[in-house]
């Protein structure tokens, strides 16, 4: 039904946003995700920096969602990044 809506999950992991005093409880996160599924919402937006957001999505089960995740900035001289990039060329 809602093919182009993505749920932002920053508040799943820590206090975030305009009011900055809202961190959603685990049981309510699961209710949000369940409701999203029933409405046909498929997209979740998350990031490594969103505290426990990704962990909680995993606990709920992510098989019915398409997830975009922002990665932290990397530095060109990082050995780990160089090894990854060079092994995939």
C-alpha positions in Angstrom: 0.0 0.0 0.0 2.7 2.5 1.0 5.4 1.7 -1.5 7.5 4.8 -1.1 7.5 5.3 2.7 10.6 4.6 4.7 10.6 4.5 8.5 13.5 6.3 10.1 14.8 4.4 13.1 17.0 6.8 15.0 14.5 7.0 17.9 14.7 3.2 18.1 18.3 3.5 19.4 18.5 6.7 21.3 16.9 10.1 22.0 16.8 11.9 18.7 15.0 14.7 16.9 13.1 17.8 17.6 12.0 16.9 21.1 15.2 15.0 22.0 13.5 13.3 25.0 11.9 10.4 23.1 13.6 7.0 22.9 11.0 4.5 22.0 10.6 1.4 24.2 11.3 -2.0 22.7 7.7 -3.2 23.0 6.6 -0.1 21.1 9.3 -0.5 18.5 8.0 -4.0 17.8 4.4 -2.6 17.6 5.6 0.0 15.0 7.3 -2.6 12.9 4.3 -5.0 13.1 2.0 -2.1 12.0 4.4 -1.2 9.2 4.2 -4.7 7.9 0.4 -4.8 8.0 0.4 -1.5 6.1 2.8 -2.7 3.4 5.7 -0.5 4.4 8.8 -2.2 3.3 11.6 0.3 3.9 13.6 1.0 7.1 16.3 3.7 7.3 19.0 3.1 10.0 22.7 3.7 10.7 25.4 2.2 12.8 25.4 5.4 14.8 21.7 4.9 15.8 22.6 3.1 19.1 20.7 -0.2 19.4 18.4 0.5 16.4 19.9 -2.2 14.2 20.0 -4.8 17.0 16.3 -4.2 17.8 15.4 -4.5 14.1 17.3 -7.8 14.1 15.5 -9.0 17.2 12.1 -8.2 15.7 13.1 -9.9 12.4 14.0 -8.0 9.2 13.1 -10.5 6.5 10.1 -8.5 5.4 11.9 -5.2 5.2 14.4 -3.6 2.8 17.0 -1.8 5.0 19.2 1.1 4.1 22.0 1.8 6.6 24.4 4.7 6.7 28.0 3.7 7.4 30.5 5.8 9.3 33.0 7.9 7.4 36.1 6.0 6.5 39.6 7.4 5.8 41.5 6.5 2.7 44.5 5.4 4.7 42.5 2.9 6.7 44.1 -0.5 6.4 40.7 -2.3 6.9 39.1 -0.4 4.1 42.1 -0.8 1.8 42.0 -4.6 2.4 38.2 -4.8 1.7 38.4 -2.7 -1.4 41.4 -4.4 -2.8 40.0 -7.9 -2.2 36.8 -7.0 -4.1 38.3 -5.5 -7.3 
